[in-house]
Amino acid sequence: MNDDPVFYRFESLILAIDFFTQRFSQEQLAEFSFEFVNEILTLNESALFIRKDKKFILSKKRLYTYDEYEVDDTEQLNHLVTHHGNCLWSDFAFYLEQQVIEDFQIGLLIPLMIDSQLYGFIISSGKIIGEILHDDKIIASTLMRLINNSMENSKHFIDLQQSNALLDQKIFNLFTINQSSKALLSELNLTKLHALATDVFSELSMSQVTSFGLYDSQIGKIKIVGYRNVTSFTSLYIELELRETQYDGPVVLHIQQDAALINKYFVDGGQFHRLEAQYIVLIVGNRQIMGLVTLGASVQGKPYDASLFEVIESLATSTYIAVNNSMLFEELDWQKKNAQNKLDMLINLNKLTKNIKHCTTLEDLCYLTLKTMKFAFGIRKAFICFRKRGRLEIVDSIGMGDNLRSMDLPAKLVEACREGETQYGFTADSLALLCGEPLPEDWGDSNGFVISPLSFSNQRHGDQVVSVEPDGVLIVLETEALLKEEEILLIDSIAANISPVAHHIHEAAALRQAYIEDPQQLFLSALQVKIDEHHKDQLDFYAYWCKFTKHPFQPLRVPEELENAEVFYLDGYLFVLSYSPVTLSSLNPIDNRYDVSQLLNEFNGFMQTRVDSEILSSLQ
C-alpha cells in the first residue's frame, strides 16, 4: 500500500473522474461533491448550501453546530459565477454578508455552477491539519471544474430528455390532429359529426365532462350540440347567449380566473357551471366567436398542459370546418333532390299536357287531370268546377266526399273564383278565413289552398276586350306536405294547360249539338222515354249491353234478333232497349234499368275504365 499523500490525491481524483462521468441527478451530484471535497482536501468544518426559492439552504454539514441556516440569494453572490468563476480563498466580503463569514469562519468557498447560474456552494473553515497550500488550491479548482462539468452535463441531459419528450408529444399531437381531422372531415351526417367531435375532445383531454357548441347566427346563440359525461349517460342541451361575437382575446379561458372576461361576452356565465366546465376553449375565426369546447375536471386528476389546449383548439377548428362542409353537403344534396323533383314534375306535367289533348268530354278531362295530380304530384284533395246554367258546379274531385257534386260552393269562395287571379294560402285555416265560415264536412281537413281559374269568356266593349268571370276553376285543398311555391306554380300551369282544352271541348260540344247527333244523348233520351212509359202506362222494357268493336267508318250491322229493338253504339259498347226479351247470349242484361241514375253510373263506369287505363299507361 502506498502512503504517499500525493499519490493518494491523484488516485482520489481518478476515482472522482470515474464517478462524476456517470449519470446522476443534480441533487445527487451536489451531495457526492461535498463528500469528495471533504475526503480529498481533508477539510475540518464544511457545509453544503443549495438554492431553493431564492434562498441558499443548508443541505449538509460537517462539524458545524447549525442544523438550519439560510443565506440570501443576493446579486453580489450571483456575481461570483460571472465575475470570478473559481474557488474563493479570500475577499469573501465581496460576495457574502459579514454575518455569514463570521458564523462559519469561512476560509474556502467552492461554487457549484451550472452554466452561468449558481446552483450552490461548499464552504469550509480550513483543513484538519495545517494550512491550505498551493497544491490544495490546484486540487480544489480541478475538482470544482469536474463537479461543475458533471452538473452541467446532467442538466443538459435532463433538458434534452424534456425536449425529446416535448418533441414526442408534439409529434403525437400532430398525428392525433391528422387522424382526428380525417375522421371528422369524412363524416357528412351532422348528428354523427357532433357526437364524434365530442368523443374526440373527451378522449384526448381525459375530461370527465366535455361539451361542444357552435354559434347559430339565426338566433345569435351558441348551441351545445355535443355533451358527454363519462360517469353517467345524461344529456344536456343549453343555449349560450352572446353579448357580442367580435373577439380578440385569449382562446383558453379559466372558469374562475377569467370570470370577468366570460361575463363580458356571455349573458349568463353561470350556465357553464351546469356544464361543470373548468376551461373554455373558444373557436375564433376572423375575430368572430364561432363556437367553443368546455373541459371539466380531468379523470386522471392531473392539470391540463398548454400542448393539450393547442390540440383541442386545432381540432375544434377542424370540427367547425367539418360542420360547415357537412351543412354545405346537405344543402347540395337537397338542391340536387329538389332539382330532380322539379324535373320529374316537368316530365309529368308534359305527359299530362299531351294526354289531355285527347280528351273529348269535360268529365274525361277533369278525371284525367285530377288522377294525374294525385298519383304524379301528390295532391290529396282537389276538385274542378265548370260553369253550368249560370253557376259553378263541381265536375270531379279527389280525396273528398261522394256527395260533393250536388253541393253548393260557399258564397265567398264563389266570389274569390270571380277574381280571375290565382289565390293561395299556406295555413290550415286560410280557406275557412277566406270563406268566412267553416268548410263543409265532406271537404275534410286542409293544409292550405290554391284557387286557379280556368278558361275565360271575353266580351268586347267597343275596341276593348273586357274579361268577365272564368268558365271554370281548379281548387286544391290539401297537398302531400306543406304547400310550396313551386306547387302553386305547378297548379297554375295545369290550369293554364287544361283551360284551352276545356274551351275546345265546349266549342266542339256546341258544334256537335248543332250538326251531329250525339249517340250518348240519343241513348239517354230513349231510355228516359222507356222509363216514363213504364211509370205512366206500366209498359215494361228490357236493357242489355255488350262490348262491340267496329271500324269508325263501318256502318253498324244489327243482327236479325235485334231488328225490333233500339240499338245504340257508344265508344266500343253496344246498348240495346227492347219491349221484349232478347235471347242473344253475347248480351248482358241490365237489371236496374228503371233507375236512370244507377244506369248512368254503370255507363260512366264503362267509360271510366277506359280513362283509367289511359292514365296508367301515361304514367309508366
HELIX and SHEET records of a PDB file:
HELIX    1   1 PRO A    5  PHE A   20  1                                  16    
HELIX    2   2 GLN A   26  LEU A   41  1                                  16    
HELIX    3   3 GLU A   75  HIS A   79  1                                   5    
HELIX    4   4 LEU A   80  HIS A   84  3                                   5    
HELIX    5   5 PHE A   92  PHE A   94  5                                   3    
HELIX    6   6 GLN A   98  PHE A  104  1                                   7    
HELIX    7   7 HIS A  134  SER A  186  1                                  53    
HELIX    8   8 LEU A  190  SER A  205  1                                  16    
HELIX    9   9 ALA A  259  TYR A  265  1                                   7    
HELIX   10  10 GLN A  271  ARG A  274  1                                   4    
HELIX   11  11 ALA A  306  ILE A  356  1                                  51    
HELIX   12  12 LEU A  362  PHE A  377  1                                  16    
HELIX   13  13 ASP A  402  LEU A  404  5                                   3    
HELIX   14  14 ALA A  411  CYS A  417  1                                   7    
HELIX   15  15 SER A  430  CYS A  435  1                                   6    
HELIX   16  16 GLU A  441  TRP A  443  5                                   3    
HELIX   17  17 GLU A  485  TYR A  515  1                                  31    
HELIX   18  18 PRO A  519  ASP A  537  1                                  19    
HELIX   19  19 GLU A  560  LEU A  562  5                                   3    
HELIX   20  20 VAL A  596  SER A  618  1                                  23    
SHEET    1   A 5 GLU A  70  ASP A  72  0                                        
SHEET    2   A 5 LYS A  55  ARG A  62 -1                                        
SHEET    3   A 5 SER A  46  LYS A  52 -1                                        
SHEET    4   A 5 GLN A 117  SER A 124 -1                                        
SHEET    5   A 5 LEU A 108  ILE A 114 -1                                        
SHEET    1   B 6 GLU A 239  GLU A 241  0                                        
SHEET    2   B 6 LYS A 221  ASN A 229 -1                                        
SHEET    3   B 6 VAL A 209  ASP A 216 -1                                        
SHEET    4   B 6 GLN A 288  LEU A 295 -1                                        
SHEET    5   B 6 TYR A 279  GLY A 285 -1                                        
SHEET    6   B 6 VAL A 252  HIS A 254 -1                                        
SHEET    1   C 5 ARG A 391  ILE A 398  0                                        
SHEET    2   C 5 ILE A 379  LYS A 388 -1                                        
SHEET    3   C 5 GLY A 472  THR A 479 -1                                        
SHEET    4   C 5 PHE A 449  PRO A 453 -1                                        
SHEET    5   C 5 GLN A 423  GLY A 425 -1                                        
SHEET    1   D 2 PHE A 456  HIS A 461  0                                        
SHEET    2   D 2 GLN A 464  PRO A 470 -1                                        
SHEET    1   E 4 GLU A 566  LEU A 570  0                                        
SHEET    2   E 4 TYR A 573  SER A 578 -1                                        
SHEET    3   E 4 TYR A 542  LYS A 547 -1                                        
SHEET    4   E 4 ASN A 588  PRO A 589 -1                                        
END                                                                             
